[in-house]
Amino acid sequence: MNITIKDISEKLHTVLRTQAEENGRSLNKQILYYLSKACIPSKVDREELLNSIRTRRKTLEIHIDDESLNMAKRKGRK
């Protein structure tokens, strides 16, 4: 099946083309990739996600606890 995308801005076209080049894809394949990610939900392995988050948090030089996070939120809302 073929679809034509009309009236795409030059800026968006440039971004898509650049991302396609960076990912070793054609422009068409890059657009299909984004459409698939946006329209077809993927099942998330919760344990794998939590392990990834925990691993990433260990590499941070700061520790964020609930109190610090809530203070930052309040400060950002002023």
GIJO-V986182 format. One record per run of one state. SS is the DSSP state (@ for helix, = for strand, . for the rest). FROM is the first residue (numbers start at 1). LEN is the number of residues. If there is no record, write none. Layout:
ss from len
SS FROM LEN
SS FROM LEN
This chain:
ss from len
. 1 9
@ 10 13
. 23 4
@ 27 13
. 40 6
@ 46 14
. 60 6
@ 66 12
. 78 1
